[in-house]
Amino acid sequence: MFFRPLFRIIPDGTKIRFMRGRFVGLATSAVLSLASVGLFFYPGLNLGIDFKGGVVIEVRTPGPADFGKIRTALVGQHLDEAGVQRFGDVNDVLIRLDSQPDEAATQAAADKVRQSLEAAIPGTRIMRVDAVGSSVSAELFRDGMLALGISMLMILVYIWFRFEWEFAIGAVVTLVLDITKTIGFLAVTRIEFNLVMVAAILTIIGYSTNDKVVVYDRVRENLRKYRTMPLRDLIDLSINETLARTLGTSMTVFLASVPLALFGGASLSGFAMAMLFGIVVGTSSSIFIAAPILLLLGEGRLKRDAQAAKTTKVGRMKPGGA
């Protein structure tokens, strides 16, 4: 006895002609990626303490935080440059100071913040103090960018060995476009860019790569199965055949990330928001970017290679069958 699903995201046997919109998809992606590159330079990313350096002080007030009183108290201690923002609950506040020259200066700055806030708002407590020097933050930023570059290189090598070069180039170009759009999203939303965001981008790269490999695998299978079918129609067929799996997986990961975005607190909500955006971008790019690039690069050659493989196989079978 077989159990049928209560509902289907995508009905069986869809025949959507995705490649008809390939130029619109590529043009839209290019425009968004170029805009994201511009946003990277201005206004730029909201760099966290990991990459910018400085001191972060988490403060808990006895009641809902009064930001006016907090800023006035900090100005009284000549901490005009301090940044103040809400952190998690209504009585949690995050105060950012510029990088201090040494540990003693960091402790002195934290004491000044504590004394000023205790005088202005009795009952205020300092929950944690994190400090990162400028040299350490520069090293962390370099290592984070290096991790992204190495991951892209490894993906290129993996797909190049598993598929033909057209597949590898299509996948890597699409991943670069996905990353630039994610960077633009972080620049617009002002989500803090720190080591957690690097982990989010690496996760998005892994998810997006897996999604593209699923589509590419079906394309390669259909190249052997339908040797006379035009490549454009074959890619449309392959996407339709994997559409239910692609959207089902994306929906599962998306729904799992929503609670983290809503209730994960400041430490996890940024990661989850980046993941939600990356899931949407990665899924759509597999259909509207990676597949059209494969069509542009492989039209003619992939079909010739498939036909040549068929001819070679038939030639080898003739002596044995005689």
C-alpha positions in Angstrom: 0.0 0.0 0.0 1.4 3.4 -1.0 0.8 6.6 0.9 0.1 9.7 -1.2 1.2 13.2 -0.1 -1.5 15.5 1.2 -0.5 18.1 -1.3 2.2 18.6 -3.9 4.2 21.8 -4.3 4.6 21.1 -8.0 2.3 18.7 -9.9 3.8 15.8 -11.9 4.5 16.2 -15.5 5.0 20.0 -15.7 6.2 21.3 -19.1 7.3 24.8 -18.3 9.5 26.4 -21.0 12.1 28.0 -18.7 14.6 28.6 -21.5 12.3 31.1 -23.2 13.1 33.5 -20.4 16.8 32.8 -20.3 17.9 36.3 -21.5 15.6 38.1 -19.1 16.9 35.9 -16.2 20.6 36.6 -17.2 20.0 40.3 -17.7 18.1 40.6 -14.3 20.9 38.7 -12.5 23.6 40.8 -14.1 21.9 44.1 -13.1 21.3 42.9 -9.5 24.9 41.7 -9.2 26.3 45.0 -10.5 24.1 46.9 -8.1 25.3 44.7 -5.3 28.9 45.4 -6.2 28.1 49.1 -6.0 26.4 48.7 -2.6 29.6 46.9 -1.4 31.6 50.1 -1.9 28.8 52.5 -0.9 27.4 52.4 1.7 29.4 49.3 2.3 29.0 46.4 4.7 28.2 46.9 8.3 31.4 45.3 9.6 31.2 43.7 13.0 33.9 43.6 15.6 35.5 40.5 14.1 36.5 42.5 11.0 36.6 46.2 12.2 38.1 45.8 15.6 36.9 47.5 18.7 35.1 46.8 22.0 31.5 45.5 22.3 29.8 45.8 25.7 26.5 44.0 26.3 24.4 45.8 28.9 21.2 44.8 30.6 19.0 47.5 32.2 16.5 46.8 34.9 13.6 47.9 32.6 13.1 48.8 29.0 16.2 50.6 27.8 16.1 54.4 27.6 18.5 55.2 24.8 18.4 58.9 25.4 19.6 58.4 29.0 22.2 55.9 27.9 23.7 58.2 25.2 23.7 61.2 27.6 25.5 59.2 30.2 28.2 58.1 27.7 28.7 61.6 26.5 29.3 62.7 30.1 32.2 60.2 30.2 33.6 61.6 26.9 32.5 58.5 25.0 30.8 60.5 22.2 31.9 57.9 19.5 30.1 55.0 21.2 27.4 53.3 19.2 24.3 52.2 21.0 21.7 49.7 19.6 19.1 47.3 20.9 20.3 43.7 21.4 17.7 41.0 21.7 15.2 41.8 24.5 13.9 45.3 25.2 16.3 45.7 28.2 19.4 44.5 26.4 21.7 47.1 24.8 24.9 46.7 22.8 27.4 49.5 23.1 30.3 49.7 20.6 33.6 51.5 21.2 36.6 52.1 19.1 39.5 49.7 19.4 41.6 50.3 22.5 45.4 50.0 22.5 45.7 47.3 25.1 43.8 45.2 27.6 44.1 47.7 30.4 42.6 50.4 28.2 39.8 48.1 27.3 39.0 47.4 30.9 39.2 51.1 31.7 36.7 51.9 28.9 34.3 49.1 30.2 34.6 50.6 33.7 33.7 54.0 32.5 30.7 52.7 30.7 29.6 50.7 33.8 30.0 53.7 36.1 28.2 56.1 33.9 25.2 53.8 33.3 24.9 52.8 37.0 24.8 56.5 37.9 22.2 57.3 35.2 20.2 54.0 35.4 20.6 52.2 38.7 20.6 48.5 38.5 22.3 48.3 35.1 24.6 45.3 34.6 27.4 44.6 32.2 26.9 41.1 30.8 29.9 40.7 28.6 32.8 42.6 27.1 34.4 41.5 23.8 37.5 43.2 22.3 39.3 42.6 19.0 42.4 44.6 18.0 42.9 46.1 14.6 45.6 43.6 13.6 43.6 40.6 14.6 40.5 41.9 12.8 42.5 42.4 9.6 43.8 38.8 9.9 40.3 37.5 10.5 39.0 39.4 7.4 41.8 38.0 5.2 41.2 34.5 6.4 37.5 34.7 5.9 37.9 35.9 2.3 40.5 33.2 1.7 38.0 30.6 2.9 35.5 31.9 0.4 38.0 31.8 -2.4 39.3 28.3 -1.6 35.7 27.0 -1.5 34.9 28.4 -4.9 38.1 26.8 -6.3 37.3 23.4 -4.8 33.8 23.6 -6.3 35.2 24.4 -9.7 37.6 21.5 -9.5 34.9 19.1 -8.3 32.3 19.9 -11.0 35.0 20.0 -13.7 36.0 16.4 -12.9 32.4 15.2 -12.4 31.0 17.0 -15.5 32.2 18.7 -18.7 33.9 22.1 -18.5 30.6 23.9 -19.6 28.9 22.6 -16.4 31.8 23.8 -14.2 31.9 27.3 -15.7 28.2 27.6 -15.5 28.1 26.6 -11.8 31.0 28.8 -10.7 29.7 31.9 -12.5 26.3 31.4 -11.0 27.7 31.0 -7.5 29.7 34.2 -7.9 26.5 36.0 -8.9 24.7 34.4 -5.9 27.4 35.6 -3.6 27.4 39.2 -4.9 23.6 39.4 -4.5 23.9 38.1 -0.9 26.6 40.8 -0.2 24.2 43.4 -1.7 21.4 42.1 0.6 23.7 42.4 3.7 24.6 46.0 2.6 21.0 47.1 2.2 19.7 45.5 5.4 22.8 46.6 7.4 23.0 43.1 9.0 26.3 42.9 10.8 29.0 41.2 8.6 31.1 39.1 10.9 32.5 35.6 11.0 29.0 34.2 11.4 28.1 35.8 8.0 31.1 34.2 6.4 29.8 30.8 7.7 26.3 31.7 6.3 27.8 32.5 2.8 29.8 29.2 2.8 26.5 27.4 3.8 24.7 29.1 0.9 27.5 28.2 -1.5 27.2 24.5 -0.4 23.4 24.5 -0.7 23.4 26.3 -4.1 26.1 23.9 -5.4 24.1 20.9 -4.4 21.0 22.3 -6.1 22.8 22.9 -9.3 24.4 19.4 -9.3 20.9 17.9 -9.1 19.8 19.7 -12.2 23.1 19.1 -14.0 23.0 15.3 -13.2 19.6 15.1 -14.9 20.8 17.1 -17.9 23.7 14.6 -18.3 21.4 11.6 -18.0 19.0 13.1 -20.6 21.9 13.9 -22.9 22.5 10.1 -23.1 18.8 9.2 -23.2 17.5 11.8 -25.8 20.4 12.2 -28.2 18.4 13.9 -30.9 16.5 16.3 -28.7 17.5 20.0 -29.1 19.6 21.1 -26.0 17.1 23.9 -25.1 14.2 21.4 -25.0 16.4 18.9 -23.1 17.3 21.4 -20.4 13.7 22.4 -20.0 12.8 18.8 -19.6 15.5 18.2 -17.0 14.5 21.2 -15.0 10.8 20.1 -15.0 11.8 16.6 -14.0 13.8 17.9 -11.0 11.5 20.8 -10.1 9.5 19.1 -7.4 12.7 17.9 -5.7 14.4 21.3 -6.0 11.5 23.2 -4.6 10.7 20.6 -1.9 14.3 20.8 -0.6 14.3 24.5 -0.7 11.0 24.8 1.1 12.3 22.5 3.9 15.4 24.5 4.5 13.5 27.8 4.2 10.9 26.8 6.8 13.6 25.5 9.1 15.4 28.9 9.0 12.3 31.0 9.6 12.1 30.3 13.4 15.8 31.2 13.7 15.2 34.5 11.9 12.2 35.3 14.1 13.3 34.0 17.5 17.0 33.2 17.3 18.1 36.5 18.9 20.8 38.8 17.6 23.4 36.1 17.4 21.4 33.8 15.1 18.9 36.0 13.4 21.4 37.6 11.0 22.7 34.1 10.0 19.1 33.0 9.4 18.1 36.1 7.4 21.1 35.6 5.1 20.2 31.9 4.7 16.6 32.7 3.8 17.8 35.1 1.1 20.5 32.7 -0.1 17.9 29.8 -0.4 15.7 31.9 -2.7 18.6 33.2 -4.8 20.3 29.8 -5.0 17.1 28.0 -6.1 16.1 30.5 -8.7 19.7 30.8 -10.1 19.8 27.0 -10.7 16.9 27.5 -13.1 17.3 30.9 -14.6 21.1 31.4 -14.5 23.0 28.1 -14.4 20.8 26.4 -17.0 20.9 29.3 -19.5 24.7 29.6 -19.1 25.0 25.9 -19.8 22.8 26.3 -22.9 24.9 29.2 -24.2 28.2 27.4 -23.7 27.2 23.8 -24.6 24.8 24.2 -27.4 26.2 22.1 -30.3 29.2 20.6 -28.5 27.4 18.7 -25.8 25.1 17.1 -28.4 28.0 16.3 -30.6 29.8 14.6 -27.7 26.7 12.6 -26.8 26.3 11.5 -30.5 30.0 10.6 -30.7 29.7 8.5 -27.5 26.8 6.7 -29.0 28.7 6.0 -32.3 31.7 4.7 -30.4 29.5 2.4 -28.3 27.7 1.0 -31.3 31.1 0.5 -33.1 32.4 -1.5 -30.1 29.3 -3.7 -30.0 29.3 -4.8 -33.7 32.3 -7.2 -33.5 30.9 -9.0 -30.5 27.4 -9.3 -32.0 28.6 -10.7 -35.3 
